[in-house]
Amino acid sequence: MTTSDPLRIALERALTDFEVLPDALTDEATLEDLGLDSLAVVELTDRLATDLGRDLADDTLQPHMTLLHAVTALRSPR
């Protein structure tokens, strides 16, 4: 997927470091579908917090979230 949304780009870049194939990165794919368990999702959240230079709660992302919902969660202030 081609996007100019910086949060989506950061999420996709981080997910490829978790060995997720770019073709699997669809709006409807859940983090769990992409092979991430709850611990990996916390690690992903920590990675995104560093990459984005923001504090993110460990529960910002959840395994059942689609990529579209994950971007929305990253955009929402906490």
CNS distance restraints for C-alpha pairs under 8 A (distance, minus, plus):
assign (resid   1 and name CA) (resid  25 and name CA) 7.23 0.50 0.50
assign (resid   1 and name CA) (resid  26 and name CA) 7.09 0.50 0.50
assign (resid   3 and name CA) (resid   8 and name CA) 7.24 0.50 0.50
assign (resid   3 and name CA) (resid   9 and name CA) 7.05 0.50 0.50
assign (resid   4 and name CA) (resid   8 and name CA) 7.87 0.50 0.50
assign (resid   4 and name CA) (resid   9 and name CA) 7.24 0.50 0.50
assign (resid   5 and name CA) (resid   9 and name CA) 6.21 0.50 0.50
assign (resid   6 and name CA) (resid  10 and name CA) 6.10 0.50 0.50
assign (resid   7 and name CA) (resid  11 and name CA) 6.11 0.50 0.50
assign (resid   7 and name CA) (resid  71 and name CA) 6.18 0.50 0.50
assign (resid   7 and name CA) (resid  74 and name CA) 7.16 0.50 0.50
assign (resid   7 and name CA) (resid  75 and name CA) 7.48 0.50 0.50
assign (resid   8 and name CA) (resid  12 and name CA) 6.05 0.50 0.50
assign (resid   8 and name CA) (resid  71 and name CA) 5.99 0.50 0.50
assign (resid   9 and name CA) (resid  13 and name CA) 6.03 0.50 0.50
assign (resid  10 and name CA) (resid  14 and name CA) 6.10 0.50 0.50
assign (resid  10 and name CA) (resid  48 and name CA) 7.09 0.50 0.50
assign (resid  10 and name CA) (resid  51 and name CA) 7.36 0.50 0.50
assign (resid  10 and name CA) (resid  52 and name CA) 7.69 0.50 0.50
assign (resid  11 and name CA) (resid  15 and name CA) 6.10 0.50 0.50
assign (resid  11 and name CA) (resid  48 and name CA) 7.06 0.50 0.50
assign (resid  11 and name CA) (resid  71 and name CA) 7.53 0.50 0.50
assign (resid  12 and name CA) (resid  16 and name CA) 6.30 0.50 0.50
assign (resid  12 and name CA) (resid  22 and name CA) 7.75 0.50 0.50
assign (resid  12 and name CA) (resid  25 and name CA) 7.10 0.50 0.50
assign (resid  13 and name CA) (resid  17 and name CA) 6.84 0.50 0.50
assign (resid  14 and name CA) (resid  18 and name CA) 6.93 0.50 0.50
assign (resid  14 and name CA) (resid  44 and name CA) 6.93 0.50 0.50
assign (resid  14 and name CA) (resid  47 and name CA) 7.09 0.50 0.50
assign (resid  14 and name CA) (resid  48 and name CA) 7.01 0.50 0.50
assign (resid  15 and name CA) (resid  19 and name CA) 6.80 0.50 0.50
assign (resid  15 and name CA) (resid  20 and name CA) 5.69 0.50 0.50
assign (resid  15 and name CA) (resid  44 and name CA) 7.47 0.50 0.50
assign (resid  16 and name CA) (resid  20 and name CA) 4.80 0.50 0.50
assign (resid  16 and name CA) (resid  21 and name CA) 6.36 0.50 0.50
assign (resid  16 and name CA) (resid  22 and name CA) 6.92 0.50 0.50
assign (resid  20 and name CA) (resid  24 and name CA) 6.96 0.50 0.50
assign (resid  20 and name CA) (resid  25 and name CA) 7.81 0.50 0.50
assign (resid  20 and name CA) (resid  34 and name CA) 6.35 0.50 0.50
assign (resid  20 and name CA) (resid  35 and name CA) 7.73 0.50 0.50
assign (resid  21 and name CA) (resid  25 and name CA) 7.23 0.50 0.50
assign (resid  24 and name CA) (resid  29 and name CA) 7.25 0.50 0.50
assign (resid  24 and name CA) (resid  34 and name CA) 7.13 0.50 0.50
assign (resid  25 and name CA) (resid  29 and name CA) 6.61 0.50 0.50
assign (resid  25 and name CA) (resid  67 and name CA) 7.49 0.50 0.50
assign (resid  26 and name CA) (resid  67 and name CA) 6.92 0.50 0.50
assign (resid  27 and name CA) (resid  66 and name CA) 6.32 0.50 0.50
assign (resid  27 and name CA) (resid  67 and name CA) 5.11 0.50 0.50
assign (resid  27 and name CA) (resid  68 and name CA) 4.99 0.50 0.50
assign (resid  28 and name CA) (resid  66 and name CA) 5.35 0.50 0.50
assign (resid  28 and name CA) (resid  67 and name CA) 6.50 0.50 0.50
assign (resid  28 and name CA) (resid  68 and name CA) 6.96 0.50 0.50
assign (resid  29 and name CA) (resid  33 and name CA) 5.96 0.50 0.50
assign (resid  29 and name CA) (resid  34 and name CA) 6.89 0.50 0.50
assign (resid  29 and name CA) (resid  66 and name CA) 5.18 0.50 0.50
assign (resid  29 and name CA) (resid  67 and name CA) 6.10 0.50 0.50
assign (resid  30 and name CA) (resid  34 and name CA) 6.41 0.50 0.50
assign (resid  30 and name CA) (resid  63 and name CA) 6.66 0.50 0.50
assign (resid  30 and name CA) (resid  64 and name CA) 5.59 0.50 0.50
assign (resid  30 and name CA) (resid  65 and name CA) 5.15 0.50 0.50
assign (resid  30 and name CA) (resid  66 and name CA) 3.91 0.50 0.50
assign (resid  30 and name CA) (resid  67 and name CA) 6.09 0.50 0.50
assign (resid  31 and name CA) (resid  35 and name CA) 6.69 0.50 0.50
assign (resid  31 and name CA) (resid  36 and name CA) 5.61 0.50 0.50
assign (resid  31 and name CA) (resid  37 and name CA) 7.89 0.50 0.50
assign (resid  31 and name CA) (resid  41 and name CA) 7.49 0.50 0.50
assign (resid  31 and name CA) (resid  62 and name CA) 7.47 0.50 0.50
assign (resid  31 and name CA) (resid  63 and name CA) 4.92 0.50 0.50
assign (resid  31 and name CA) (resid  64 and name CA) 6.28 0.50 0.50
assign (resid  31 and name CA) (resid  65 and name CA) 6.10 0.50 0.50
assign (resid  31 and name CA) (resid  66 and name CA) 6.28 0.50 0.50
assign (resid  31 and name CA) (resid  67 and name CA) 6.96 0.50 0.50
assign (resid  32 and name CA) (resid  36 and name CA) 4.89 0.50 0.50
assign (resid  32 and name CA) (resid  37 and name CA) 6.04 0.50 0.50
assign (resid  32 and name CA) (resid  63 and name CA) 4.82 0.50 0.50
assign (resid  32 and name CA) (resid  64 and name CA) 6.00 0.50 0.50
assign (resid  32 and name CA) (resid  65 and name CA) 7.91 0.50 0.50
assign (resid  36 and name CA) (resid  40 and name CA) 5.27 0.50 0.50
assign (resid  36 and name CA) (resid  41 and name CA) 6.03 0.50 0.50
assign (resid  36 and name CA) (resid  63 and name CA) 6.71 0.50 0.50
assign (resid  37 and name CA) (resid  41 and name CA) 6.22 0.50 0.50
assign (resid  37 and name CA) (resid  63 and name CA) 6.32 0.50 0.50
assign (resid  38 and name CA) (resid  42 and name CA) 6.43 0.50 0.50
assign (resid  38 and name CA) (resid  62 and name CA) 7.06 0.50 0.50
assign (resid  38 and name CA) (resid  63 and name CA) 5.96 0.50 0.50
assign (resid  39 and name CA) (resid  43 and name CA) 6.34 0.50 0.50
assign (resid  40 and name CA) (resid  44 and name CA) 6.02 0.50 0.50
assign (resid  41 and name CA) (resid  45 and name CA) 6.10 0.50 0.50
assign (resid  41 and name CA) (resid  61 and name CA) 6.58 0.50 0.50
assign (resid  41 and name CA) (resid  62 and name CA) 6.53 0.50 0.50
assign (resid  41 and name CA) (resid  63 and name CA) 6.37 0.50 0.50
assign (resid  42 and name CA) (resid  46 and name CA) 6.23 0.50 0.50
assign (resid  42 and name CA) (resid  58 and name CA) 5.58 0.50 0.50
assign (resid  42 and name CA) (resid  59 and name CA) 7.16 0.50 0.50
assign (resid  42 and name CA) (resid  61 and name CA) 7.45 0.50 0.50
assign (resid  43 and name CA) (resid  47 and name CA) 6.15 0.50 0.50
assign (resid  44 and name CA) (resid  48 and name CA) 6.15 0.50 0.50
assign (resid  45 and name CA) (resid  49 and name CA) 6.11 0.50 0.50
assign (resid  45 and name CA) (resid  56 and name CA) 6.88 0.50 0.50
assign (resid  45 and name CA) (resid  57 and name CA) 7.83 0.50 0.50
assign (resid  45 and name CA) (resid  58 and name CA) 6.39 0.50 0.50
assign (resid  45 and name CA) (resid  60 and name CA) 7.06 0.50 0.50
assign (resid  45 and name CA) (resid  61 and name CA) 6.59 0.50 0.50
assign (resid  46 and name CA) (resid  50 and name CA) 6.39 0.50 0.50
assign (resid  46 and name CA) (resid  56 and name CA) 7.30 0.50 0.50
assign (resid  46 and name CA) (resid  58 and name CA) 7.29 0.50 0.50
assign (resid  47 and name CA) (resid  51 and name CA) 6.16 0.50 0.50
assign (resid  48 and name CA) (resid  52 and name CA) 5.76 0.50 0.50
assign (resid  49 and name CA) (resid  53 and name CA) 5.68 0.50 0.50
assign (resid  49 and name CA) (resid  54 and name CA) 5.00 0.50 0.50
assign (resid  49 and name CA) (resid  55 and name CA) 5.62 0.50 0.50
assign (resid  49 and name CA) (resid  56 and name CA) 5.63 0.50 0.50
assign (resid  50 and name CA) (resid  54 and name CA) 6.74 0.50 0.50
assign (resid  56 and name CA) (resid  60 and name CA) 6.35 0.50 0.50
assign (resid  56 and name CA) (resid  78 and name CA) 7.90 0.50 0.50
assign (resid  57 and name CA) (resid  78 and name CA) 7.99 0.50 0.50
assign (resid  60 and name CA) (resid  73 and name CA) 6.37 0.50 0.50
assign (resid  60 and name CA) (resid  74 and name CA) 7.07 0.50 0.50
assign (resid  61 and name CA) (resid  65 and name CA) 6.97 0.50 0.50
assign (resid  61 and name CA) (resid  70 and name CA) 6.10 0.50 0.50
assign (resid  61 and name CA) (resid  73 and name CA) 6.89 0.50 0.50
assign (resid  61 and name CA) (resid  74 and name CA) 7.87 0.50 0.50
assign (resid  62 and name CA) (resid  70 and name CA) 7.98 0.50 0.50
assign (resid  65 and name CA) (resid  69 and name CA) 5.66 0.50 0.50
assign (resid  65 and name CA) (resid  70 and name CA) 5.87 0.50 0.50
assign (resid  66 and name CA) (resid  70 and name CA) 6.05 0.50 0.50
assign (resid  67 and name CA) (resid  71 and name CA) 6.24 0.50 0.50
assign (resid  68 and name CA) (resid  72 and name CA) 6.48 0.50 0.50
assign (resid  69 and name CA) (resid  73 and name CA) 6.13 0.50 0.50
assign (resid  70 and name CA) (resid  74 and name CA) 6.19 0.50 0.50
assign (resid  71 and name CA) (resid  75 and name CA) 6.18 0.50 0.50
assign (resid  72 and name CA) (resid  76 and name CA) 6.26 0.50 0.50
